């Protein structure tokens, strides 16, 4: 997804010129014509960078920058002051207000684009460096209905058993929760409760109260099954805050992103130390998984950070591709191929018990543990 840049200026010609310049570089552009509108859009649109005029009729750029920097959620948001005021004192005030760069009008388009690119790169590095110690695994499905939520739930149990570390697993699927049925905890809507809060209230202590402590180990953040809660997908600032705060709660966090339908999903992906892609042994689904893998490469997954593929086979063997055939299509290494266990899965669903607890030595459990062991070995090598 293209990085989003908010351009703030009360002159329409400047908005148009800067917008066209950066659109040609592949960025998504949003615009504000006043300081107050800019503050609203920083909150609602979660831009990746702000280009900010100084002289505006309501709030000047200095005050806008100060108010943006006053929010903990905007610590790493790059701000470029872009002004006709050229005195050194003006630049000094701009930098003291919170700007990362102070550019004067007019400016060559290439110079502006270079400053934007550099600040975005520096911002990504600061975000990575500021991440607290907890290791975050994001799990993404190539499509719905292939067992992503079941995989995450069972993997969380496996990781806690294998590593001995506390594990938190969170369903980031408002309106599409699956774990409430799998565990028979129908009264819990932790994610929806948190997404309705102000981002400033989303402290580790508040989030901790919404976690359900299971009898088999991991703490879970449930999503609701109320379709009306799908509208909470707009709460991108809250979900980013939740994903960051979960790192402070447990050494290992697994985020079930479903099919990754969050706006600004790239910010959630950047918060992950590892991505697991879930597919099925069917040609179309594997091709879709391959496309997602290529998209994730620009976030360093598959290079600096692990990108694992898991193939879940729910169909009879005669209708499915083999591991070798699936690997030939996908290219990304397949960590495990979970075999179909229809009778055990049906029994686990009926008893409201995770499959790995129902049959600890069963075929599916062995593959969940195999995946967990690969993650443990990677973590051990980092220490």
C-alpha positions, 0 to 999 in steps of 0.5 A, spaced: 500 500 500 502 506 498 504 511 503 500 516 505 502 524 505 498 529 508 499 536 505 497 542 509 496 549 505 491 554 504 493 556 497 490 551 492 496 552 487 501 549 492 496 543 494 496 541 487 503 542 485 506 538 491 500 533 490 502 532 483 509 532 484 508 526 490 503 522 486 508 521 480 512 518 486 507 513 487 505 516 494 497 517 496 496 524 497 491 527 502 490 535 503 488 540 508 486 547 507 487 549 514 491 548 521 485 545 524 483 541 518 490 538 518 489 536 526 483 532 524 486 529 518 492 527 522 487 523 527 482 520 522 487 519 516 493 516 520 498 519 515 505 517 514 508 524 513 505 531 513 508 537 509 506 543 513 505 550 511 507 555 516 502 561 514 495 559 515 489 563 517 487 559 523 492 555 526 499 557 524 504 551 522 508 552 528 502 550 533 499 545 528 506 541 529 506 542 537 499 539 537 501 533 533 507 532 537 503 532 544 500 526 542 504 519 544 501 516 537 505 521 533 512 520 536 514 518 529 510 522 524 515 525 520 513 533 519 516 537 513 515 545 514 514 548 507 514 555 508 515 562 504 519 564 510 526 564 509 529 567 515 534 562 520 529 564 526 523 562 522 527 555 521 529 555 528 522 556 531 519 550 526 524 545 528 523 547 535 515 546 534 517 539 532 519 539 524 524 534 522 525 538 516 524 546 514 524 547 506 523 554 503 518 555 497 519 555 491 523 548 491 525 543 485 520 537 485 526 532 485 529 535 492 522 535 495 521 528 493 528 526 496 526 529 503 520 525 503 523 519 501 529 520 506 524 522 512 519 516 511 525 511 511 528 514 517 521 514 520 520 506 519 527 505 522 525 509 528 519 505 529 523 499 529 528 501 534 522 503 538 519 497 539 519 494 546 522 487 547 515 482 545 516 478 539 510 479 534 507 474 529 502 476 524 498 471 521 495 473 514 490 468 510 490 468 503 482 468 503 477 467 508 475 460 510 481 456 510 482 455 518 487 461 519 483 463 526 484 455 528 491 455 526 493 461 530 489 459 536 492 452 536 499 455 535 499 460 541 497 454 545 503 450 542 508 456 543 506 457 550 508 449 551 514 449 547 517 456 550 515 456 557 513 464 555 507 467 556 503 468 550 497 473 548 493 471 541 489 477 538 483 476 533 483 483 529 477 481 525 471 485 528 465 482 526 468 476 524 470 473 531 471 465 531 474 464 537 468 465 541 465 459 538 471 455 538 472 456 546 464 457 548 466 464 551 460 468 547 460 474 552 467 477 551 468 482 546 474 485 548 477 487 541 470 491 540 471 494 547 478 497 546 476 499 538 471 504 541 476 507 546 480 513 545 487 511 543 490 515 549 486 510 554 489 504 551 494 503 556 497 496 557 493 495 564 486 497 560 488 492 554 490 487 560 483 487 563 480 485 556 484 479 555 481 472 557 486 467 561 484 460 558 485 454 562 490 451 557 495 457 557 495 463 552 491 469 554 486 471 548 483 478 545 476 476 542 473 479 537 465 479 536 461 476 531 456 482 531 456 484 523 455 491 526 462 491 529 465 491 522 464 499 522 470 499 527 475 497 521 475 505 521 479 505 528 486 504 525 489 509 530 486 504 536 488 498 532 495 500 531 496 502 539 493 496 541 498 492 537 504 496 540 501 495 547 500 488 546 508 487 546 509 490 553 504 485 556 507 478 553 514 476 550 510 473 545 504 476 541 500 472 535 495 477 531 490 474 527 489 479 521 484 474 517 485 476 510 488 483 512 482 488 510 484 493 515 485 500 512 493 502 513 495 495 514 502 496 512 503 500 519 500 493 522 505 489 518 511 494 520 509 492 527 510 485 526 517 481 527 515 475 523 509 474 518 505 467 517 502 466 510 496 461 511 494 458 504 491 451 502 493 446 497 489 449 491 492 452 485 488 459 485 489 460 493 497 458 492 497 464 487 494 469 491 498 467 497 504 468 492 502 475 490 501 477 498 508 474 499 511 479 494 507 485 497 510 483 503 517 483 501 517 491 501 517 491 508 523 486 509 519 480 510 523 474 507 529 477 507 531 481 514 525 478 517 521 471 517 516 470 512 513 463 513 508 459 509 503 454 512 498 450 508 492 447 511 489 441 508 482 441 509 480 437 503 480 429 501 487 428 499 485 426 492 483 433 490 489 437 493 496 438 491 502 435 494 507 439 498 512 438 492 506 441 487 504 447 492 512 449 494 513 449 486 507 454 485 508 458 492 516 459 492 516 461 499 518 456 503 512 452 506 514 451 514 508 445 515 502 442 511 497 441 516 493 434 514 486 434 514 483 431 520 475 432 519 473 427 525 477 430 530 476 437 528 468 436 528 469 433 535 473 439 537 468 444 535 462 440 538 466 440 545 468 447 544 476 445 545 482 447 541 484 441 537 491 441 540 488 440 547 483 434 544 488 430 541 495 432 544 499 427 540 494 427 534 496 428 527 494 436 527 497 437 533 504 434 531 504 439 525 502 445 530 508 443 534 513 443 528 511 450 526 512 452 534 518 449 534 521 452 528 519 459 531 522 457 537 529 455 534 529 462 530 528 466 537 533 462 540 538 463 535 537 471 536 539 471 543 
